C-alpha cells in the first residue's frame, strides 16, 4: 500500500500543536503495523527547520521545480529525509517566499495560497517519482484540498485514478476561509467556491469544507468528538456537512509516545515505578512538593494542572469555587501553565492566599510537566471541550487519576469511579458548572481517603493501552474502507 501523508507540521521538525505529534508518530506506527506500506510525508520547509541537523539532503535529482498557481509559475526545491528510526520518507517543500516567515501560520492575504503550493507540490513530486498512492491522507484545512484536487485538478492523471482520500480533523475551528479566486489557483471548479457552491461558507471559499465534501473517509481525534461535531454546539458551522457524511466519519483517539511517557524509565523523575511497584510514586510526590516548598501528610492528596490557561480549558469554572474548596479541604494544588492574563492572575492570587497549599509556575517546563504527572495524585482537566486530549492519558500512565469534564476524548478515556466502581480510572462531571466542578473535587478528595480503592484505580489506569499501535490499527481500517469505495 502506498500512502501520501500531507501535513503542515510534524515532530521532531516543527510543532505548534497536536497535529505535529500525530504526523510524527502515526506514519511510523502504520509502517510498523504493515511492513509492506510505503509512506511519503509532505510538509513545508519553514525557516526554523534545521535541515542538516535532521539529516535532510537536497533532492538534486529533481533540481528546481515549478508549481503553477493560477497562471503564475512558482519555483520550489525539495529536501529529502526520514522520520527518526524509521523508513518513512519525508519531503520538505522549500519555497522561501511562502514558508520563510516569522511564524508557521500567518494572517497574510496569501495564507491559503501558501498551502495550495504545498499540496500541488506534493502531487508534482509524486508524479516525478512515479509514485501512485493508494491513499492520500490530508490533515486539517492546510491540506484539505487534496481530496478535491484528486477529483478535479488531477483526474486526468492515471497515476492518481485509483487513489482514495482520507481527511483528518484535528482542529475544526480553523477552516481556511479565503477568496473563491484561490479555488481556481488550486485547479478546482470556481462555481463550487462561490455562494451556493458546495465549498462555500460564511461568504468565503472554505478549504476545510471542500475536503469534508470530497474526502472518501473522514476521521477526527476521538469517538465522542466525532459525535459532538455533528451538533450546532461544537460543529463550528460544519455540523450539517458532517452529519451528512456521518457514515464516513470515524473518531480515533490519538496515541501517545509510551517510550517517552513511561514512569519506569522517565529521566525527569526522582524515582521510577510501575503498576506492580508503586513505591517510586511516593518519592516523586515528595520531590514535587519540595520543589515548590510544600509538604503534605500521606492522606492529603496532591492535585496537578499542566495546561494552556485558556477559556477552552475550563479554568473559568474554577474561579467562583476553588478558593472556597481550598479553605474547606486539605489538599495541595500544583499548577504549571501560562496564557490568558486574567487566569494567570487568578492562580497567582491563590498562591499568595494559600502559600502552604498552592504551588505555581507560570510558563512551561517540559521536565516539570513530567514531574507533575508523576508526583500528583490527581490531575485536573475541566475543559469545556477537548477533541482528544493527551494529559489525561499521560496522567493515567503515571498512576495519576484524572478529574475531567465528560466531553470529547476525555469522555472516551476516563471512566468515573462512582459510575464504574470496578473499572473506574478517574472522576468525571457532565455539567460544566462551577458548583459541579467543586463537587467533583470534593468527591475525589473523599475517595483518596480509601487507599485500597484509590490504588486499585491507579493500577487500572496504568494498564490502559494508549499506544500509537492501537491507533494505527484503527487508521488502517479506515484506509481499507476508503479503498473499498474504488469503482
Beta strands, then each sheet from edge to edge (+ up, - down):
strand 1: 2-6
strand 2: 38-44
strand 3: 57-58
strand 4: 65-69
strand 5: 72-82
strand 6: 89-94
strand 7: 135-139
strand 8: 164-169
strand 9: 177-178
strand 10: 200-201
strand 11: 204-206
strand 12: 217-220
strand 13: 249-251
strand 14: 302-309
strand 15: 332-339
strand 16: 358-362
strand 17: 378-381
strand 18: 401-405
strand 19: 426-429
sheet 1: 3+ 5- 6+ 2+ 1+ 7+ 8+ 12+ 13+
sheet 2: 3+ 5- 4+
sheet 3: 9+ 11- 10+
sheet 4: 16+ 15+ 14+ 17+ 18+ 19+
end
